[in-house]
Amino acid sequence: MWDLVVVGAGPAGASAALAALQARPDARVLLLDRANFPRDKACGDGIAPHAVDVLTGLGVDAVPSDPPVRRLRLGFVTGLPVSREMQRPAYVVRRSEFDARLVAAARDRGATVRRQQVRGLDTRADHVLVDGEPARVVVGADGANGVVRRLARVPGPRDGTVALAIRGYAPVDPDRAGEQVITFAERGWPAYAWSFPLGDGTANVGYGEVVTAGRRPLRAELLARLDLLLPGAGAQASDWRAHHLPLSSGRPRQPDGRVLLAGDALSLVNPLTGEGIYYAVLSGALAGRAAVDPGVADDPGRAYRRAVQRELGRHLRHTSVVAGLARHRPVVEAGVAAARRRQSVFDDLVELGLGRGLLTPRVLAGLLGR
Ligand SMILES: Cc1cc2nc3c(=O)[nH]c(=O)nc-3n(C[C@H](O)[C@H](O)[C@H](O)COP(=O)(O)OP(=O)(O)OC[C@H]3O[C@@H](n4cnc5c(N)ncnc54)[C@H](O)[C@@H]3O)c2cc1C
C-alpha cells in the first residue's frame, strides 16, 4: 500500500511528492508520469518569484541564481506601453530543465519515480486503486487534459474558461532583449503574445487566446496573430508546441475524499496572465502535505480544499472579477495607463497576474479613473 501515488510529474506532481516527503520522510510515495524526464512542455517558461519561494520552502534550488530579465513591458500594438522594473525579478527557464530538476529532487528525497501512463482509477472505502495498485491517497497532477479528474467524475472547466496557446524558441530580437514583453490582442481578451528572453540569446515566443464554444483556432491562425502582435518574433522560431490552459474561474472544485487534484488538473491557471506554475507548485505542496497528515486521514480532500481556500481563495475570486472586467478593452487600456503613471499600480497588477495579489483600491481607482 502506497501512502501516496502522484499521477503526473510536472511542477504540481513533483511538488506534491516533495512536500509529502518533507512532512513525513518515511512515507511511501510513488510519482508516475507517462513521459521520461527531461521532457518538453508547451509553456512560456516564465517562473514567478512566488513559485521560487514555494520551491525554496520545499528545499529545492530550481532556478539559476541570476534571473535573465527584471523589466516587463505591457501594452497594445498601438498606443504607449508601460515598461517598468518588477519589484522582484522573474525567471525564464526551459521547462525541460525546470521540471527535470524537480523530479530529480523528488527522487533524491525518496520518491519512487516510474514511467507509466495511468488509465484506471478505482475508489474504495479506505484506499484508491491506481491501475490496480493500492494507495491511501492519490494526487491527480496530470495537467490540463488529465485522466484523474475525469475518472474521479469531477466537473471540468466551464465553456469559455479554457485557453489555447502556442510557443516556440527564436533568436531574441535586440529590441526585446532586455525585458519580458507582452502585447495584448485588440479583441477577445484574455489574448496576448509574449517574448520572454532566456538569457542565452534565445527567447520563448508565443501567443494564446481563450477558446470559445466549438471554435478551436488553427495553428496557422495562432502564428498569424503572434506575428500581428509581435512582428517578426516567430519568423526564425522552431520547436513549436501548443497546449490547453484551464483558466481558474474563482472556485476550485476539489471534492471530499482520497483523490486530490492539483495544478492544471484543478484548473488553477491565472485567468489574467495564463500563469500556472506558481499555482501548480503551491497547490501540489498543499496536496502533498494533506495526503500524509494523520490528523486529516479520514478526509484529506476536505482538508486540502480548505488549505487551497485559505491560501488562494480571495486572490482567485479577485482575479476572476478582474478577468471579467478586462474583457473590455478600455479597462485594459486604463490599467496600462495607470501602471505607466504609478509604479505602485504596476506592482499591484504584476502581483495580481503572477502571484496572489488582490484588486487593490489603487488598481481599482486606476481602472475606473478614466
Ligand atoms: C503555451 C503555454 C504557455 C504558458 N506559459 C506559462 C508561463 O510562462 N508561466 C507559467 O507560470 N505558466 C505558463 N503556462 C501554464 C503552465 O504551463 C501550466 O500551468 C503548468 O505546466 C501546470 O503544471 P502541472 O504540473 O499542473 O501540469 P503539467 O506541467 O502539464 O504536468 C502534467 C504531467 O502529467 C503527465 N501526465 C498526463 N497524463 C498522464 C497520465 N495519464 N499518466 C501519467 N502521467 C500523465 C504529463 O506527461 C505531464 O508531465 C503556459 C501554458 C501554455 C500552454
The ligand as an SDF file (V2000), in Angstrom:
LIG
                    3D

 53 58  0  0  0  0  0  0  0  0999 V2000
    1.8690   27.8020  -24.3550 C   0  0  0  0  0  0  0  0  0  0  0  0
    1.7610   27.9550  -22.8560 C   0  0  0  0  0  0  0  0  0  0  0  0
    2.4850   28.9370  -22.2250 C   0  0  0  0  0  0  0  0  0  0  0  0
    2.4740   29.0260  -20.8130 C   0  0  0  0  0  0  0  0  0  0  0  0
    3.2820   29.9380  -20.2070 N   0  0  0  0  0  0  0  0  0  0  0  0
    3.3940   29.9480  -18.8730 C   0  0  0  0  0  0  0  0  0  0  0  0
    4.3490   30.7760  -18.2320 C   0  0  0  0  0  0  0  0  0  0  0  0
    5.1610   31.4700  -18.8830 O   0  0  0  0  0  0  0  0  0  0  0  0
    4.3970   30.7710  -16.8730 N   0  0  0  0  0  0  0  0  0  0  0  0
    3.5640   29.9860  -16.1270 C   0  0  0  0  0  0  0  0  0  0  0  0
    3.6390   30.0370  -14.8810 O   0  0  0  0  0  0  0  0  0  0  0  0
    2.6520   29.1650  -16.7150 N   0  0  0  0  0  0  0  0  0  0  0  0
    2.5610   29.1190  -18.0560 C   0  0  0  0  0  0  0  0  0  0  0  0
    1.6900   28.2430  -18.6550 N   0  0  0  0  0  0  0  0  0  0  0  0
    0.8770   27.3400  -17.8020 C   0  0  0  0  0  0  0  0  0  0  0  0
    1.7610   26.1870  -17.2640 C   0  0  0  0  0  0  0  0  0  0  0  0
    2.4260   25.5660  -18.3350 O   0  0  0  0  0  0  0  0  0  0  0  0
    0.9130   25.1710  -16.5090 C   0  0  0  0  0  0  0  0  0  0  0  0
    0.0320   25.8440  -15.6510 O   0  0  0  0  0  0  0  0  0  0  0  0
    1.7830   24.2060  -15.7150 C   0  0  0  0  0  0  0  0  0  0  0  0
    2.5470   23.3970  -16.5580 O   0  0  0  0  0  0  0  0  0  0  0  0
    0.9260   23.3250  -14.7990 C   0  0  0  0  0  0  0  0  0  0  0  0
    1.7040   22.3570  -14.1730 O   0  0  0  0  0  0  0  0  0  0  0  0
    1.0780   20.9220  -13.8070 P   0  0  0  0  0  0  0  0  0  0  0  0
    2.1330   20.2120  -13.0540 O   0  0  0  0  0  0  0  0  0  0  0  0
   -0.2550   21.1030  -13.2200 O   0  0  0  0  0  0  0  0  0  0  0  0
    0.8190   20.2080  -15.2150 O   0  0  0  0  0  0  0  0  0  0  0  0
    1.8370   19.7950  -16.3800 P   0  0  0  0  0  0  0  0  0  0  0  0
    3.0350   20.6450  -16.3510 O   0  0  0  0  0  0  0  0  0  0  0  0
    1.0210   19.7660  -17.6210 O   0  0  0  0  0  0  0  0  0  0  0  0
    2.2730   18.3170  -15.9950 O   0  0  0  0  0  0  0  0  0  0  0  0
    1.3920   17.2420  -16.1010 C   0  0  0  0  0  0  0  0  0  0  0  0
    2.1910   15.9470  -16.2370 C   0  0  0  0  0  0  0  0  0  0  0  0
    1.2720   14.8460  -16.2090 O   0  0  0  0  0  0  0  0  0  0  0  0
    1.7080   13.8580  -17.1290 C   0  0  0  0  0  0  0  0  0  0  0  0
    0.5320   13.0530  -17.4700 N   0  0  0  0  0  0  0  0  0  0  0  0
   -0.5820   13.4390  -18.1370 C   0  0  0  0  0  0  0  0  0  0  0  0
   -1.4540   12.4210  -18.2220 N   0  0  0  0  0  0  0  0  0  0  0  0
   -0.8820   11.3630  -17.5960 C   0  0  0  0  0  0  0  0  0  0  0  0
   -1.2780   10.0270  -17.3530 C   0  0  0  0  0  0  0  0  0  0  0  0
   -2.4790    9.5570  -17.7610 N   0  0  0  0  0  0  0  0  0  0  0  0
   -0.4550    9.2020  -16.6830 N   0  0  0  0  0  0  0  0  0  0  0  0
    0.7540    9.6490  -16.2480 C   0  0  0  0  0  0  0  0  0  0  0  0
    1.1850   10.9130  -16.4580 N   0  0  0  0  0  0  0  0  0  0  0  0
    0.3790   11.7530  -17.1190 C   0  0  0  0  0  0  0  0  0  0  0  0
    2.2780   14.6580  -18.2830 C   0  0  0  0  0  0  0  0  0  0  0  0
    3.2130   13.8820  -19.0300 O   0  0  0  0  0  0  0  0  0  0  0  0
    2.9550   15.8300  -17.5460 C   0  0  0  0  0  0  0  0  0  0  0  0
    4.3180   15.5660  -17.2820 O   0  0  0  0  0  0  0  0  0  0  0  0
    1.6600   28.1480  -20.0580 C   0  0  0  0  0  0  0  0  0  0  0  0
    0.8830   27.1730  -20.7090 C   0  0  0  0  0  0  0  0  0  0  0  0
    0.9320   27.0710  -22.0940 C   0  0  0  0  0  0  0  0  0  0  0  0
    0.1430   26.0070  -22.7810 C   0  0  0  0  0  0  0  0  0  0  0  0
  1  2  1  0
  2  3  1  0
  2 52  2  0
  3  4  2  0
  4  5  1  0
  4 50  1  0
  5  6  2  0
  6  7  1  0
  6 13  1  0
  7  8  2  0
  7  9  1  0
  9 10  1  0
 10 11  2  0
 10 12  1  0
 12 13  2  0
 13 14  1  0
 14 15  1  0
 14 50  1  0
 15 16  1  0
 16 17  1  0
 16 18  1  0
 18 19  1  0
 18 20  1  0
 20 21  1  0
 20 22  1  0
 22 23  1  0
 23 24  1  0
 24 25  2  0
 24 26  1  0
 24 27  1  0
 27 28  1  0
 28 29  2  0
 28 30  1  0
 28 31  1  0
 31 32  1  0
 32 33  1  0
 33 34  1  0
 33 48  1  0
 34 35  1  0
 35 36  1  0
 35 46  1  0
 36 37  1  0
 36 45  1  0
 37 38  2  0
 38 39  1  0
 39 40  1  0
 39 45  2  0
 40 41  1  0
 40 42  2  0
 42 43  1  0
 43 44  2  0
 44 45  1  0
 46 47  1  0
 46 48  1  0
 48 49  1  0
 50 51  2  0
 51 52  1  0
 52 53  1  0
M  END
$$$$
